[in-house]
Amino acid sequence: MADSDGPTRRKFLTYGGSVAAGGLLAGCTGSSESDATATDAAATDTTTTAESTATSESTAESTAEGDSYTVSMAPMGDVTFESVPESIFTRLTHHAGMAFALGHGDAVNSMHAPDYYDALWNQFTPRLPGVELDWTGLYSSWEPSKERLYELDSDVHLADPASVSALGSWSQDDLDEIEENIGPWFGNSFSARHQTPPTEWADAYEYYGLWEIFAKVAQVLQEEAKYEALTAVREELLAAISADLPAEADRPTAVLLGPSDLESIYAYNLSTPGFLTAHTRPLKPVSAFGDDVESGSTVDFETLLEADPDVILTLGGMHPNTSMPDIRAGLRDDPVGAEISAVKNDRVYAQGGRYQGPILNLFQLEMTAKQLYPDRFGAWPQYSEGPYPEIPEDEQLFDRQRVADIINGNL
């Protein structure tokens, strides 16, 4: 394995210099939510079918008494709301994306790296007629302060209290103070890769799929009808994919990479448990790394060549500050990178974000199906820049207008 300061690493980062911010945010900090404080837990994967069934059933789990209602989710347990939240604090974008999907995107007042994720999410919104989103200038809440939470005065904190606790700067008394004086915590983040939460939260913790968490958030915002409508769109999409997947022997090998400005290339497996693979796991990809590389670890060009993937998926590649042409050039112009099958065959593709909400999940299921299996689902355009490409209507795997109508309340 080449030294991290070797020429192949530097050349990749030079050509991909414009991806530095995007790669760091989408790849590196995406891992540090857990890697800095916990290790991956051995957990059983939840199948797509089981998740669909569970999400359908979970809408009945909230209870109401008078105008108040209670929603239950680990690790918080039962959380009572006196009215529908009108202002929403978030940290990670899967929670913010859920509020957006339910038509409450404007209620979000904070999130991690808001300008970065506003730009990324708005690569997809142009394909949803009449849907707009503006998260620019919000409070950047990766490690929030109590003082700022008092200023925001949010009706709900859509954030996992266990992950806030794992930051090390928050005590249980601090969490309790915010809940009692401002608004409740309601979120789940360690389901991202089924990581182990801090010890004091372990007994109360459960792992959920992306759409299971979405069902709970829909109860909090009293938008169960929108959740059910979007779930129907997703189930149709998954059924179309499942019906036309090629046999395992005919599937390409693939990797998901996240370049960063830390002179590292982060590598992620595509089938590990957790909602970070909610857009790849249903496609049943063949990992080029197998069990040789732990998801979230760093690799160099020699390791990539040894794995020799047929397809490279580039995390954050659709961000407007990321140059896919430069990334492809950096791979082609390197004597090691140029030998990788995905590079030789022009199968280096852009991806969106890993902490995806339901809407990005729909788009990313479609785009990844086309990137992996163009003969089955239609070719993915050779994306270089700009918003999500225009896909001919007869090659779209879900109805954009229907999704836009749901977000806007036209059920």
Secondary structure, DSSP 8 states (H G I E B T S, - for coil): ---TTSHHHHHHHHHTGGGHHHHIIIIIHHHHHHHTT--B-------HHHHHHHHHHHTT--EEETTEEEEEETTTEEEEESS--SSEEESSHHHHHHHHHTT-GGGEEEESSHHHHHHHHTTTGGGSTT-----TT-EE-SS--HHHHHHHT-SEEES-HHHHHTTSS--HHHHHHHHHHT--B----GGGTTB---GGGGGG-----HHHHHHHHHHHTT-HHHHHHHHHHHHHHHHHHHHT---GGGS-EEEEEEE-TTS-EEEE-SSSSSGGGTTTGGG--EESSTTSS-TTEEE-HHHHHHH--SEEEETTTTSTT--HHHHHHHHHTSTTGGGSHHHHTT-EEE---SS--HHHHHHHHHHHHHHH-HHHH-------SSSS----GGG-SS-HHHHHHHHTT--
